[in-house]
Amino acid sequence: MSGHSKWATTKHKKAVVDARRGKLFAKLIKNIEVAARTGGGDVAGNPTLYDAIQKAKKTSVPNDNIDRAVKRGSGAEAGGADWQTIMYEGYGPSGVAVLIECLTDNRNRAASEVRVAMTRNGGSMADPGSVSYLFTRKGIVLVAKEGHSEDDVLAAVLDAGAEEVNDLGDTFEVVSEPTDLVAVRTALQDAGIDYESAEASFIPSVSVPLDEVGAGKVFRLLEALDDSDDVQNVWANFDVSDEVMEKVG
């Protein structure tokens, strides 16, 4: 779990500053549209929308883009696409289980892009249910350290339903049930602790340890999947030590 979490946070940091920022912006905007369509455009009454906007702001998405996405999603402005969520399952190199969440307006294109990315990078598609049982849906809140200790974070979230706090290096990862996600991030806010993102995620129950070669192959697959505009999130059940992570870069 820690290996995948570290990869995800490292990838996120890189994406903020590199040439793929536009692609990341588009995915965050899509999240906002869907949240507004599902739960309405009122941030106060739609915690999913609130969290989607917070994540976009933390990644420097312009406010105008955010406002327009809310209006499109809520129907206040024309132009919103008919986004559908589709989950694909598969196996990557070294037998790593992969869950792929697509948010798309074209099911055929999404399926084709996922299949191509998998087969070209040592992966294979799997039947629905053959991989997902290895993962559990959890609420994940990422907190930048910035002067806060693990005890500070733990004290703030313990009574709100948090199950554990993990040290990922530059950030703390607060894990809870998805239903406690809002309570956990509200508890952090009440304690004056800023958070980077709060969202429902998938945590693997069993992890596959990877060496340098295996990690390189799995990372290439994950990058290829992430490169698709239709792919919104990718989860995989691998673990990589800090030493291997440094070597792979």
DACOR-V568699 format. One record per residue. N is the residue number from 1. RES is the residue in three letters. D_LAST is the distance of its C-alpha to the last C-alpha in whole Angstrom. Layout:
<<N & RES & D_LAST> <N & RES & D_LAST>>
This chain:
<<1 & MET & 18> <2 & SER & 16> <3 & GLY & 13> <4 & HIS & 14> <5 & SER & 15> <6 & LYS & 12> <7 & TRP & 10> <8 & ALA & 13> <9 & THR & 13> <10 & THR & 10> <11 & LYS & 11> <12 & HIS & 14> <13 & LYS & 13> <14 & LYS & 12> <15 & ALA & 14> <16 & VAL & 17> <17 & VAL & 16> <18 & ASP & 15> <19 & ALA & 18> <20 & ARG & 18> <21 & ARG & 19> <22 & GLY & 23> <23 & LYS & 22> <24 & LEU & 21> <25 & PHE & 24> <26 & ALA & 26> <27 & LYS & 25> <28 & LEU & 25> <29 & ILE & 29> <30 & LYS & 29> <31 & ASN & 29> <32 & ILE & 31> <33 & GLU & 34> <34 & VAL & 34> <35 & ALA & 34> <36 & ALA & 37> <37 & ARG & 39> <38 & THR & 39> <39 & GLY & 40> <40 & GLY & 41> <41 & GLY & 40> <42 & ASP & 41> <43 & VAL & 38> <44 & ALA & 41> <45 & GLY & 42> <46 & ASN & 38> <47 & PRO & 36> <48 & THR & 33> <49 & LEU & 34> <50 & TYR & 33> <51 & ASP & 30> <52 & ALA & 29> <53 & ILE & 30> <54 & GLN & 29> <55 & LYS & 25> <56 & ALA & 26> <57 & LYS & 27> <58 & LYS & 24> <59 & THR & 22> <60 & SER & 25> <61 & VAL & 27> <62 & PRO & 30> <63 & ASN & 33> <64 & ASP & 35> <65 & ASN & 33> <66 & ILE & 33> <67 & ASP & 36> <68 & ARG & 37> <69 & ALA & 35> <70 & VAL & 37> <71 & LYS & 40> <72 & ARG & 39> <73 & GLY & 38> <74 & SER & 41> <75 & GLY & 43> <76 & ALA & 45> <77 & GLU & 43> <78 & ALA & 43> <79 & GLY & 40> <80 & GLY & 38> <81 & ALA & 37> <82 & ASP & 38> <83 & TRP & 34> <84 & GLN & 34> <85 & THR & 32> <86 & ILE & 31> <87 & MET & 29> <88 & TYR & 28> <89 & GLU & 27> <90 & GLY & 25> <91 & TYR & 23> <92 & GLY & 19> <93 & PRO & 18> <94 & SER & 19> <95 & GLY & 22> <96 & VAL & 20> <97 & ALA & 22> <98 & VAL & 21> <99 & LEU & 23> <100 & ILE & 23> <101 & GLU & 25> <102 & CYS & 27> <103 & LEU & 29> <104 & THR & 31> <105 & ASP & 34> <106 & ASN & 34> <107 & ARG & 34> <108 & ASN & 34> <109 & ARG & 31> <110 & ALA & 29> <111 & ALA & 30> <112 & SER & 29> <113 & GLU & 26> <114 & VAL & 25> <115 & ARG & 26> <116 & VAL & 25> <117 & ALA & 21> <118 & MET & 22> <119 & THR & 24> <120 & ARG & 22> <121 & ASN & 19> <122 & GLY & 20> <123 & GLY & 22> <124 & SER & 25> <125 & MET & 27> <126 & ALA & 29> <127 & ASP & 32> <128 & PRO & 33> <129 & GLY & 33> <130 & SER & 31> <131 & VAL & 28> <132 & SER & 29> <133 & TYR & 30> <134 & LEU & 27> <135 & PHE & 26> <136 & THR & 28> <137 & ARG & 29> <138 & LYS & 28> <139 & GLY & 28> <140 & ILE & 25> <141 & VAL & 25> <142 & LEU & 22> <143 & VAL & 23> <144 & ALA & 21> <145 & LYS & 22> <146 & GLU & 24> <147 & GLY & 27> <148 & HIS & 27> <149 & SER & 27> <150 & GLU & 26> <151 & ASP & 30> <152 & ASP & 31> <153 & VAL & 29> <154 & LEU & 31> <155 & ALA & 34> <156 & ALA & 34> <157 & VAL & 33> <158 & LEU & 34> <159 & ASP & 38> <160 & ALA & 36> <161 & GLY & 35> <162 & ALA & 32> <163 & GLU & 31> <164 & GLU & 28> <165 & VAL & 25> <166 & ASN & 22> <167 & ASP & 20> <168 & LEU & 16> <169 & GLY & 15> <170 & ASP & 16> <171 & THR & 18> <172 & PHE & 21> <173 & GLU & 21> <174 & VAL & 25> <175 & VAL & 26> <176 & SER & 30> <177 & GLU & 32> <178 & PRO & 32> <179 & THR & 35> <180 & ASP & 34> <181 & LEU & 32> <182 & VAL & 34> <183 & ALA & 36> <184 & VAL & 32> <185 & ARG & 31> <186 & THR & 35> <187 & ALA & 35> <188 & LEU & 32> <189 & GLN & 34> <190 & ASP & 37> <191 & ALA & 35> <192 & GLY & 34> <193 & ILE & 30> <194 & ASP & 28> <195 & TYR & 26> <196 & GLU & 23> <197 & SER & 24> <198 & ALA & 26> <199 & GLU & 26> <200 & ALA & 27> <201 & SER & 24> <202 & PHE & 24> <203 & ILE & 23> <204 & PRO & 23> <205 & SER & 26> <206 & VAL & 24> <207 & SER & 21> <208 & VAL & 19> <209 & PRO & 17> <210 & LEU & 14> <211 & ASP & 13> <212 & GLU & 10> <213 & VAL & 12> <214 & GLY & 13> <215 & ALA & 10> <216 & GLY & 9> <217 & LYS & 13> <218 & VAL & 13> <219 & PHE & 10> <220 & ARG & 12> <221 & LEU & 15> <222 & LEU & 14> <223 & GLU & 13> <224 & ALA & 17> <225 & LEU & 19> <226 & ASP & 18> <227 & ASP & 18> <228 & SER & 22> <229 & ASP & 24> <230 & ASP & 26> <231 & VAL & 23> <232 & GLN & 23> <233 & ASN & 21> <234 & VAL & 19> <235 & TRP & 19> <236 & ALA & 18> <237 & ASN & 19> <238 & PHE & 16> <239 & ASP & 15> <240 & VAL & 12> <241 & SER & 12> <242 & ASP & 10> <243 & GLU & 10> <244 & VAL & 8> <245 & MET & 6> <246 & GLU & 5> <247 & LYS & 5> <248 & VAL & 4> <249 & GLY & 0>>
